[in-house]
Amino acid sequence: MFRQVGPWEIILVLAVLLLLFGAKKLPELARSVGRSVKELRSGMKEGEEAEAEAEAPSEETTPEG
């Protein structure tokens, strides 16, 4: 999907972002995106752990005999 994105496209996108948000807002925007990605990863990790716990049978619920 992103195989055809070259350096000129990246420069163009950065220039458009600079024009839209300005130099003062870009660090704040990047910080916000970084926090969002961190939250997303944390939530995905918690979801995987909960799913693993639900799939693994607990010793208390297995019938004896």
Secondary structure, DSSP 4 states (H G I P E B T S, - for coil): --TT--HHHHHHHHHHHHHHHHHHHHHHHHHHHHHHHHHHHHHHHHHHHHHHHHHSPPTTSSPP-
